Amino acid sequence: MPIVNTVSSGLFYTVRGEGTPILFIHPPLLTSANFTYQMKELSRYFKVITFDIRGHGRSAYSEEPITYQLIAKDIMHLLNHLGIDKAFLCGYSTGGSIVLEFLLTYPNRALGGIIVSGMSEVRDGKNEARISTARILTKAGAMPLLGLSVAWSNSNTIEIFKNMFREALKGNSKNVEQYYHSCLMYNCTNKLKTIQSPVLLIYGEKDKKFHLYAKLLHEKLPNNELTFLHEKHQIPTKSADKLNQLIQGFITVNK
Protein backbone atom coordinates (compact mmCIF):
# COMPACT_ATOMS: atom_id res chain seq x y z
CA MET A 1 0.00 0.00 0.00
CA PRO A 2 1.21 3.57 -0.65
CA ILE A 3 2.91 5.79 1.90
CA VAL A 4 2.86 9.61 1.87
CA ASN A 5 5.56 11.54 3.71
CA THR A 6 4.41 14.54 5.73
CA VAL A 7 6.57 17.05 7.58
CA SER A 8 7.81 14.60 10.18
CA SER A 9 5.84 11.38 9.75
CA GLY A 10 4.92 8.82 7.13
CA LEU A 11 1.18 8.20 6.81
CA PHE A 12 -0.14 4.87 5.64
CA TYR A 13 -3.18 5.36 3.43
CA THR A 14 -5.34 3.57 0.91
CA VAL A 15 -7.37 4.90 -1.99
CA ARG A 16 -10.00 2.94 -3.85
CA GLY A 17 -12.64 3.96 -6.38
CA GLU A 18 -13.28 7.02 -8.52
CA GLY A 19 -15.49 10.08 -8.27
CA THR A 20 -16.30 12.39 -5.37
CA PRO A 21 -13.66 11.88 -2.64
CA ILE A 22 -14.53 10.92 0.92
CA LEU A 23 -11.90 10.54 3.63
CA PHE A 24 -12.45 8.55 6.84
CA ILE A 25 -10.96 9.35 10.27
CA HIS A 26 -10.62 6.78 13.06
CA PRO A 27 -10.55 7.20 16.89
CA PRO A 28 -7.53 6.41 19.13
CA LEU A 29 -5.93 2.95 19.00
CA LEU A 30 -8.18 1.83 16.16
CA THR A 31 -6.96 2.28 12.59
CA SER A 32 -8.25 2.57 9.06
CA ALA A 33 -9.26 -1.10 9.43
CA ASN A 34 -12.33 0.28 11.21
CA PHE A 35 -13.71 1.32 7.81
CA THR A 36 -13.38 -1.98 5.95
CA TYR A 37 -17.08 -2.06 5.06
CA GLN A 38 -17.10 1.57 3.92
CA MET A 39 -14.05 1.03 1.71
CA LYS A 40 -15.57 -2.07 0.13
CA GLU A 41 -19.05 -0.70 -0.55
CA LEU A 42 -18.68 3.06 -1.05
CA SER A 43 -15.70 2.73 -3.39
CA ARG A 44 -18.21 1.46 -5.96
CA TYR A 45 -19.52 5.03 -6.18
CA PHE A 46 -16.86 7.36 -4.79
CA LYS A 47 -13.11 7.76 -4.28
CA VAL A 48 -12.70 6.39 -0.75
CA ILE A 49 -9.61 7.36 1.25
CA THR A 50 -8.60 5.87 4.59
CA PHE A 51 -5.43 6.49 6.56
CA ASP A 52 -3.77 5.64 9.86
CA ILE A 53 -3.17 8.64 12.10
CA ARG A 54 0.48 9.15 13.06
CA GLY A 55 1.70 6.51 15.49
CA HIS A 56 -1.32 4.29 14.76
CA GLY A 57 -1.40 1.11 12.74
CA ARG A 58 1.06 1.27 9.88
CA SER A 59 1.81 4.98 10.08
CA ALA A 60 5.18 6.03 11.47
CA TYR A 61 5.83 7.24 15.01
CA SER A 62 5.53 11.00 15.45
CA GLU A 63 8.06 13.00 17.43
CA GLU A 64 5.54 15.84 17.37
CA PRO A 65 2.72 15.26 19.91
CA ILE A 66 -0.57 14.11 18.42
CA THR A 67 -3.20 16.85 18.52
CA TYR A 68 -6.40 17.40 16.59
CA GLN A 69 -4.77 20.36 14.88
CA LEU A 70 -1.86 18.19 13.73
CA ILE A 71 -4.18 15.49 12.42
CA ALA A 72 -6.21 18.08 10.49
CA LYS A 73 -2.98 19.43 8.99
CA ASP A 74 -1.93 15.91 7.98
CA ILE A 75 -5.27 15.42 6.25
CA MET A 76 -4.73 18.63 4.31
CA HIS A 77 -1.24 17.43 3.28
CA LEU A 78 -2.68 14.07 2.24
CA LEU A 79 -5.31 15.74 0.06
CA ASN A 80 -2.57 17.85 -1.53
CA HIS A 81 -0.49 14.75 -2.16
CA LEU A 82 -3.42 13.05 -3.87
CA GLY A 83 -4.23 16.15 -5.93
CA ILE A 84 -7.65 16.53 -4.31
CA ASP A 85 -8.98 20.06 -3.96
CA LYS A 86 -12.02 19.26 -1.81
CA ALA A 87 -13.38 16.17 -0.10
CA PHE A 88 -16.08 14.98 2.25
CA LEU A 89 -14.72 13.96 5.64
CA CYS A 90 -16.26 11.25 7.79
CA GLY A 91 -15.14 10.77 11.39
CA TYR A 92 -16.17 8.03 13.79
CA SER A 93 -16.39 8.72 17.54
CA THR A 94 -13.55 11.12 18.46
CA GLY A 95 -12.70 11.13 14.76
CA GLY A 96 -15.84 13.24 14.42
CA SER A 97 -14.15 15.97 16.45
CA ILE A 98 -11.36 16.04 13.87
CA VAL A 99 -13.95 16.51 11.14
CA LEU A 100 -15.14 19.60 13.02
CA GLU A 101 -11.57 20.84 13.46
CA PHE A 102 -10.93 20.43 9.74
CA LEU A 103 -14.15 22.24 8.81
CA LEU A 104 -13.13 25.11 11.10
CA THR A 105 -9.50 25.31 9.97
CA TYR A 106 -9.70 24.44 6.27
CA PRO A 107 -13.29 25.21 5.23
CA ASN A 108 -12.28 25.76 1.60
CA ARG A 109 -10.96 22.17 1.38
CA ALA A 110 -14.17 20.45 2.50
CA LEU A 111 -17.32 19.54 0.60
CA GLY A 112 -19.01 18.59 3.85
CA GLY A 113 -18.73 16.52 7.00
CA ILE A 114 -20.18 13.26 8.27
CA ILE A 115 -19.99 12.68 12.02
CA VAL A 116 -20.74 9.19 13.32
CA SER A 117 -21.19 8.92 17.10
CA GLY A 118 -19.09 12.07 17.48
CA MET A 119 -18.80 15.17 19.66
CA SER A 120 -17.44 18.70 19.84
CA GLU A 121 -16.21 18.27 23.41
CA VAL A 122 -16.28 15.73 26.23
CA ARG A 123 -18.80 16.99 28.76
CA ASP A 124 -20.24 13.88 30.45
CA GLY A 125 -18.57 12.02 33.30
CA LYS A 126 -18.91 8.51 31.86
CA ASN A 127 -17.27 9.39 28.57
CA GLU A 128 -14.53 11.33 30.32
CA ALA A 129 -13.86 8.38 32.62
CA ARG A 130 -13.79 5.94 29.70
CA ILE A 131 -11.25 8.00 27.75
CA SER A 132 -9.18 8.74 30.85
CA THR A 133 -9.01 5.02 31.68
CA ALA A 134 -7.94 4.20 28.14
CA ARG A 135 -5.24 6.85 28.36
CA ILE A 136 -3.95 5.46 31.67
CA LEU A 137 -3.90 1.89 30.33
CA THR A 138 -2.03 2.98 27.22
CA LYS A 139 0.51 4.92 29.26
CA ALA A 140 0.98 1.91 31.57
CA GLY A 141 1.85 -0.39 28.66
CA ALA A 142 -1.47 -2.23 28.59
CA MET A 143 -2.18 -1.51 24.93
CA PRO A 144 -2.67 -5.21 24.08
CA LEU A 145 -5.39 -5.52 26.73
CA LEU A 146 -7.04 -2.28 25.65
CA GLY A 147 -6.70 -3.23 21.99
CA LEU A 148 -8.40 -6.54 22.68
CA SER A 149 -11.36 -4.78 24.28
CA VAL A 150 -11.67 -2.04 21.67
CA ALA A 151 -11.31 -4.42 18.71
CA TRP A 152 -13.85 -6.83 20.17
CA SER A 153 -16.45 -4.15 20.89
CA ASN A 154 -16.11 -2.74 17.36
CA SER A 155 -16.17 -6.03 15.46
CA ASN A 156 -19.05 -8.08 14.16
CA THR A 157 -17.10 -11.06 12.80
CA ILE A 158 -14.03 -12.97 13.94
CA GLU A 159 -12.21 -11.90 10.79
CA ILE A 160 -12.87 -8.20 11.43
CA PHE A 161 -11.86 -8.62 15.07
CA LYS A 162 -8.55 -10.26 14.20
CA ASN A 163 -7.72 -7.59 11.65
CA MET A 164 -8.64 -4.70 13.96
CA PHE A 165 -6.67 -6.19 16.84
CA ARG A 166 -3.63 -6.94 14.70
CA GLU A 167 -3.55 -3.41 13.25
CA ALA A 168 -4.13 -1.76 16.66
CA LEU A 169 -1.08 -3.53 18.12
CA LYS A 170 1.13 -1.95 15.47
CA GLY A 171 0.57 1.51 16.97
CA ASN A 172 2.97 3.42 19.19
CA SER A 173 1.73 3.66 22.78
CA LYS A 174 3.06 7.20 23.28
CA ASN A 175 1.26 8.57 20.22
CA VAL A 176 -1.93 6.67 21.07
CA GLU A 177 -1.85 8.11 24.59
CA GLN A 178 -1.40 11.60 23.13
CA TYR A 179 -4.46 11.12 20.93
CA TYR A 180 -6.53 10.08 23.97
CA HIS A 181 -5.25 13.15 25.83
CA SER A 182 -6.30 15.40 22.94
CA CYS A 183 -9.79 13.89 23.09
CA LEU A 184 -10.15 15.09 26.68
CA MET A 185 -8.75 18.57 26.01
CA TYR A 186 -10.55 19.47 22.77
CA ASN A 187 -13.56 21.79 22.75
CA CYS A 188 -14.89 23.59 19.67
CA THR A 189 -18.54 23.94 20.74
CA ASN A 190 -18.46 27.75 20.77
CA LYS A 191 -17.19 27.78 17.18
CA LEU A 192 -19.78 25.42 15.68
CA LYS A 193 -22.02 28.27 14.52
CA THR A 194 -19.29 29.38 12.09
CA ILE A 195 -19.28 26.09 10.17
CA GLN A 196 -21.20 26.60 6.95
CA SER A 197 -20.48 23.23 5.32
CA PRO A 198 -23.31 20.67 5.25
CA VAL A 199 -22.92 18.10 8.02
CA LEU A 200 -24.61 14.73 8.42
CA LEU A 201 -24.95 13.58 12.04
CA ILE A 202 -25.46 9.86 12.68
CA TYR A 203 -25.95 8.34 16.14
CA GLY A 204 -27.14 5.10 17.68
CA GLU A 205 -30.53 4.97 19.37
CA LYS A 206 -29.03 2.65 22.00
CA ASP A 207 -26.00 4.90 22.56
CA LYS A 208 -27.82 6.93 25.20
CA LYS A 209 -24.77 8.71 26.64
CA PHE A 210 -24.06 10.26 23.23
CA HIS A 211 -27.55 11.65 22.70
CA LEU A 212 -26.55 14.88 24.44
CA TYR A 213 -23.79 15.32 21.83
CA ALA A 214 -26.23 14.64 19.00
CA LYS A 215 -28.58 17.29 20.42
CA LEU A 216 -25.73 19.76 20.96
CA LEU A 217 -24.38 19.49 17.40
CA HIS A 218 -27.85 19.50 15.89
CA GLU A 219 -28.66 22.75 17.70
CA LYS A 220 -25.34 24.51 17.07
CA LEU A 221 -24.39 23.58 13.49
CA PRO A 222 -26.12 25.90 10.97
CA ASN A 223 -26.47 23.34 8.17
CA ASN A 224 -26.98 19.80 9.43
CA GLU A 225 -29.28 16.81 9.39
CA LEU A 226 -29.54 14.31 12.25
CA THR A 227 -30.32 10.60 11.92
CA PHE A 228 -30.52 7.85 14.53
CA LEU A 229 -29.90 4.19 13.72
CA HIS A 230 -31.09 1.26 15.83
CA GLU A 231 -27.61 0.49 17.12
CA LYS A 232 -25.15 1.33 19.90
CA HIS A 233 -21.95 3.35 19.37
CA GLN A 234 -20.10 1.12 16.89
CA ILE A 235 -22.04 2.05 13.75
CA PRO A 236 -19.32 1.71 11.02
CA THR A 237 -19.09 -2.04 11.58
CA LYS A 238 -22.34 -3.03 13.27
CA SER A 239 -24.70 -1.02 11.09
CA ALA A 240 -22.51 -0.73 8.01
CA ASP A 241 -25.20 -1.15 5.35
CA LYS A 242 -27.45 1.56 6.76
CA LEU A 243 -24.51 3.89 7.37
CA ASN A 244 -23.24 3.42 3.83
CA GLN A 245 -26.69 4.17 2.43
CA LEU A 246 -26.92 7.38 4.44
CA ILE A 247 -23.45 8.47 3.36
CA GLN A 248 -24.21 7.73 -0.28
CA GLY A 249 -27.42 9.74 -0.16
CA PHE A 250 -25.79 12.68 1.62
CA ILE A 251 -22.88 12.90 -0.82
CA THR A 252 -25.15 12.57 -3.85
CA VAL A 253 -27.24 15.52 -2.69
CA ASN A 254 -24.37 17.76 -1.55
CA LYS A 255 -21.51 17.10 -3.98
N, C-alpha and C positions, 0 to 999 in steps of 0.2 A: 504494500500500500504506500501511497506517496507521503512524503514528509515536507512541510514548509518551515523554513527557518525564520524566526522572528528576531527581535532585537537580542534576546539572550536565551531563547529556548526554542527547541524544535517541537512543533505541534504535529501529532499524528492526525490525519484526517482522511475521510473517504468522500468521494463524490460519485453519485449514480443518477442517471436519468438526464433528461433535457427539458428545457422550458423555464418557467418561473422558478427562481431559486428559493429554497427554504432551508434554513440552518437550525440545527437542534443543539440545545445546551443542557448538559446533565448536572445533577447536584453533586455534593462532595462524595468521594470514594467510588461512586459509580462512574461509569465511562460511557462512551458512545455506544457500547453494547446495549445500553438501556433502550435504544431506539431501533432495534433490529426489525420490528414489525413495521415501523414507519418507513425505514429505508427500503424494505422489500416491496411494500404496497404503493407508497406515494411516489416512488421513483418511476412508476408507470406513467405518471402525469406531469411530474415536476423534476427539477434538478435538486436532489436531496443531498445536503451536506451535513456530515457529522464530524465531530472532532473530540479529542481528549484534551481537557484543560491541562495546563502545565502541571507536571508532577503527578498526573493521573494516567492510569492505563499505560499506553505506549508513548505518551509524550514525555519529553525530557524533563529532568529536575530543573526547577527554577531557583536561581540565587536570589532573585527579586521576590519579596513576599507576595503571595497570592491575594489579590483584592478584586472586588467587582470591577473597579476601574481598569485594572490590568487585563482582566479577562475580556472586557468590552473592547479594549485597544487591540488585543490579539485577534478578536473577531474581525475588526476593521482591517487589520493587516492581512488576514486570511482572505477576505473578500477581494482586497487589492491583488493579492497573489493569483487569485482565480479569475481576475478580470471581471468581477461582478460589481456593477455600480450600486444596485439596490437589491435587498433580499427581505423576505419574511423571516422573522426569528421566532422560534418556538422553544420555550424553556419549561422544564419540568421541576416542580418543587422549588428549591432555592434557585434553580436555573431560571425560573420566572423573574426573579429579582434582577438578574443580569439582562434579561430582555428589557426591563424597565430602564436600567442604567444605560443600555445602548440607545434606546429611544430618546432618552434625555440628552445624551452626549453627542450622538451622531444621527440626528433626526433625518438628515438628508440622505442617509445610506439605508434607510429602512422603508420597506413597503407597508409593513404592519407588524404587529406582534401577536403571538399566541401564548397564553400563560395557562399552564396545566398544573392545578394544585399549588399555585404560587402565592407570593405575598410581596408587599412593599416594605415591610418591617416585621420583626418578631415582637409581638406584643401580648402573647398569652403565655402563662407560666408553664404549661405542659410542653409546648413546642420549644420554649427556651431551655427547659430541663433536658429534653431529648437531644437537642443540638449540643448543649454543654456536656452531656454525658459522652456523646460520640467524640467530641473534641478531647476530652480527658482520656478516653480509651485509646484514641489514636496517638496521643502524646506519650502514653504509657507503653506503647509498643504492642497493643492488642488489636492491631489492624486485621489480622486473620479472623479473630473472633467477631469483630464488628462487620467485616466483609461478609462473613457467613450469614449473619443476621440480615444485613441489608440486601444481599443477593437473594436470599430465600424469600423475604417479604415482597420483593419486586418481581419474582419469577412466577410463571404459570406452567412451566414444563421443566423436567429435569435437565434437558438440553440447555434451555435458557439460563437456568440456575448455574450450571457448571461454567458456562461462558462468562456470565456476569461475575462470578466469584473469581475465576481465573484472571480476568482482566483487572478486577479491583486490586488483587494482590500485587499487580505490577506497579502500583502507584508508590510515590514517595511519602512516607508518613508525615514528614515536616510540612510539605506542601498541602497535603490533605488536611492537616490540622489548621493550617492557615486559612484554608477555604472555609472550614467550619467556623473559625473565629470571625471571618468576614460576614458570615451569615448572621451572627449575633449583633454585629456592630452596624450593619447597613440599615438605613432608613431614608426612603425617598418619598414618603407619603405626602409631604407638603408641596412637592414638585409635580405631583401627578396631573394637576389641572393644566399644566403646560404641554402635555403630550397630545399632539393633534393626530397622530397616526391611528388608524383603526386597530382595535385590540379585541381579540376573542378570548374570553375567560371561560375556562372549563374546570369544573370541580366535581367531586364525588358526593352524592347524596349521603353516603354513609360516613364521610370524612367530616364529622360534626365540628371538630376543633378548627377546621379551616373555613367554615362558613362565615366567620367574622371577617376573614381576609377577602372572601368573595364579595361580601357586602361592601367592604371598604373600597375595593378597587372599582366596583360597579358604580358606586356613588361619586368617586373622585375623578375617574378617567372620562374625558369629554366625549370620546367616540368609542364606545365599547358595546359588546353584546355578551350576556352571561348565560351559560348553559350548565345544567347539572346532569351527570350520568349516574346510573344506579350502580355505584361502585364506591370503594374506599379511596385511598390516596393514590394508589399505584396504577393510574389510568393508562399510561403508555403501553404497558404489557397486559394488564388484566381487562382492559376494555379497548383493545387496540382497534378493532373494526369500527366501532362507533367514533372513536377519536379521529381515526383517519378520514372518515366520512365528513366529520365536522370541519377538519382542516381543509379538505378538498373543496368543500362548499365555500368556506371563508375566503380562500385564495382566489377561487374562480370569480367571486363577486368583487374582490378588492384589488386585483392585480392591475 
